[in-house]
Structures are given as structure tokens and as C-alpha cells.
Amino acid sequence: MKEKIRQFYDKAEKYGGWQQVPAARIYAIFEEFVDPARMGFSVAKAGLLACPVDSDITHLIKLQALKGASYGLCFGLSLSYLPYPYSPKLKWHRTAKSVNLDLCEQPQTDWSDADGGVGAGQSYMASALLGEKCFREEFDRTWKAVRPRILAWFEATGTLTGVLSKCADHLARKHTGVRRLPGARLVNAFTLARTGKAKEARAEFEKFLGEYEEGEQARTNLAQALEQISLKNK
């Protein structure tokens, strides 16, 4: 802890002390470095970029606000056939304005163990506390580090088969902390239903219900939605 404090004060001295970067500048810098149009993405809203692959899948890149006025990247996909939230009523994601990160990766947390252990995630964050120069340099470093893996992830999830494969990767991980919703299990269930595998979809759905303590309304809504997708794709 003392070492982290010392490192922070050394960095503050380097950049000239406390200078909070305005949100508008943070989003502008994000778009400047990512250059969404060059990648085939468009701005869905401030800090969120979207690229429709087909009627089922939309790829997303999000600038995510973290603790301590730091920012990291989150990327993943939105699925038109998966409702979320699902209580008190179902919400589908079938337009550019309603996209949701249904299955995602967060480099600052998901990649830390693979890239050097505890604390390695710091290399995937940019601080907004020490002025624009600091934020630009740290975000530039972050984007250069994650861009190749983001593009590879998108290449691997351009089809429903790819989505199922990525779900398997997520489900094979050891869970630590709070599980994300809708989560890989539910994505897997609905993607199986979308590909016409109704029996396997129902089995995955039952596993989801056993892993997450959902209320009666949520369980009913999801069961009806899954049946709807299964019947539609027989």
C-alpha cells in the first residue's frame, strides 16, 4: 500500500498535480484514439461504440468509469435475441439505441492474472485526476495494448458458433467476486435456442436458474422468452 501511495505522488509530481479532466474531453480523447469510423464502428452514445455484424450480433466497445476517477475499456457483444433486463418485464436489444453488453471482457480485471498477477490490471487504466496529458498518455498506452486482442475477440465472435465458443471460454473460468448479468450461462442458453438446439438450451437455462437466485417474475419471463426463441428457430 505504501508503495502504491508513493507511486501516485510521484506521478502527481510528474504531471503537475491534481487536475480533473472534464467528462466531455475524456469521451473526445476516447474517440480520437479508437477512431471508430476506421474500425467500422459508430457512436451509439457518449463512451459507447457499436458495430452491427448482422441481425443477431452487435459488437461494442465501451469506455468504462472505474473507482478513483480512472477509466478502462470494456468490449463485447449485444444480442438481439437475448432479453435484459428481464424483470419486471423483458427488454430486447434490437435497435442501435438499445444495445447492451450481454457478453463482455474487462481487461483491467479479466486479464490481470494472465498478464502478471495482482495489480497488472493497472496497465489497462487511465487516470482522469492528473490532467489531460496524463489521461492521453495512459489511454494511448492502454489502447495500444488491448486493440489487437479486441480485434481478435471480435473476429472470433462474428457468428453464433463463435458466440457459443466464447461462452464456453467464460464458463470455464474460475469466478471471483460478483458475477455479471446476464452472464455467459444465459447467453449460452439463448444462443443454443437461437441455433435450434432447444433441448440443450433448456438444460443450460436450468443451470442458470440454479446459479442465480432470480425471482418468480424473472424466471417466468425468461422461460417464456426462451420458448419463444426456441419455437421460432425450430
URPE-V837703 format. One record per residue. RES is the residue in one small letter. PHI is phi in whole degrees, 0 to 359 (none if undefined). NEAR is the number of other C-alpha atoms within 8 Angstrom. D_FIRST is the distance of its C-alpha to the first C-alpha in whole Angstrom. Layout:
res=<RES,RES>
phi=<PHI,PHI>
near=<NEAR,NEAR>
d_first=<D_FIRST,D_FIRST>
This chain:
res=<m,k,e,k,i,r,q,f,y,d,k,a,e,k,y,g,g,w,q,q,v,p,a,a,r,i,y,a,i,f,e,e,f,v,d,p,a,r,m,g,f,s,v,a,k,a,g,l,l,a,c,p,v,d,s,d,i,t,h,l,i,k,l,q,a,l,k,g,a,s,y,g,l,c,f,g,l,s,l,s,y,l,p,y,p,y,s,p,k,l,k,w,h,r,t,a,k,s,v,n,l,d,l,c,e,q,p,q,t,d,w,s,d,a,d,g,g,v,g,a,g,q,s,y,m,a,s,a,l,l,g,e,k,c,f,r,e,e,f,d,r,t,w,k,a,v,r,p,r,i,l,a,w,f,e,a,t,g,t,l,t,g,v,l,s,k,c,a,d,h,l,a,r,k,h,t,g,v,r,r,l,p,g,a,r,l,v,n,a,f,t,l,a,r,t,g,k,a,k,e,a,r,a,e,f,e,k,f,l,g,e,y,e,e,g,e,q,a,r,t,n,l,a,q,a,l,e,q,i,s,l,k,n,k>
phi=<none,298,294,296,296,297,297,296,292,296,291,299,294,299,261,91,91,292,212,294,275,298,302,300,289,300,293,294,293,306,292,299,284,287,54,304,300,295,266,87,259,228,277,282,195,305,83,226,249,227,221,295,268,200,291,264,241,232,276,227,231,236,275,252,286,240,296,73,56,256,229,225,255,230,220,173,217,246,241,291,263,245,277,196,298,235,209,283,218,284,234,267,239,245,229,297,278,250,298,216,284,283,224,213,236,237,309,294,241,288,258,298,295,286,245,126,87,302,94,295,299,304,288,249,228,234,273,256,268,242,92,293,300,297,298,298,294,287,289,302,297,298,298,297,285,263,306,299,286,296,297,294,297,295,299,279,241,272,225,294,298,295,297,298,296,290,300,299,299,296,290,280,284,276,279,229,77,283,286,274,246,288,86,297,295,289,302,298,300,288,289,298,296,295,266,86,259,297,297,296,298,295,296,293,297,296,296,301,298,284,268,241,271,270,286,299,297,296,298,294,300,293,299,293,294,297,296,299,294,296,295,293,243,294>
near=<4,5,6,7,8,8,8,8,8,8,8,11,8,7,10,7,9,8,9,8,12,6,6,6,8,11,11,8,9,11,10,7,8,7,8,11,7,6,6,7,10,9,10,9,7,6,11,11,13,13,10,8,9,6,7,8,13,13,13,13,11,10,12,9,8,8,5,5,9,12,12,14,13,12,13,13,13,14,13,11,12,10,12,11,8,11,8,6,8,11,8,10,15,10,6,8,6,8,11,9,10,14,12,9,8,11,13,14,7,8,10,14,9,6,8,8,8,7,7,11,13,7,8,14,14,13,12,15,10,16,13,9,8,12,14,10,8,11,12,9,10,12,10,8,8,10,8,8,7,9,8,8,8,10,7,10,11,10,8,9,7,10,13,11,8,10,13,9,8,8,9,6,6,5,5,5,4,4,7,5,5,11,10,11,13,11,13,13,14,13,13,13,15,11,8,9,11,10,6,10,14,10,9,12,11,8,9,10,10,7,6,6,6,7,6,6,8,12,10,8,12,11,8,8,9,11,8,8,12,13,7,6,9,7>
d_first=<0,4,5,5,6,9,10,11,13,14,15,17,19,20,21,23,20,20,23,23,25,28,29,32,31,28,31,33,30,30,34,34,32,33,37,38,41,41,40,42,40,41,39,39,37,34,31,33,36,38,41,43,44,47,48,46,43,41,38,35,32,30,27,25,23,19,16,15,18,18,21,22,25,27,30,33,36,38,41,44,45,42,42,39,38,41,41,43,45,44,43,44,43,46,45,43,42,41,39,36,33,35,33,30,27,24,22,19,19,22,22,18,19,22,21,18,16,13,11,15,16,14,17,19,18,19,18,21,19,20,24,26,26,22,23,26,24,21,24,26,24,23,27,28,26,27,30,32,31,31,35,35,34,37,39,39,39,42,45,44,44,41,40,41,39,36,36,36,33,31,33,32,28,26,25,22,21,24,27,28,32,34,33,34,37,38,39,40,43,44,44,46,48,48,50,52,51,51,51,48,46,47,46,42,43,43,40,38,40,39,35,35,36,38,41,45,45,42,44,47,46,45,48,50,48,48,52,52,50,52,56,55,54,57>
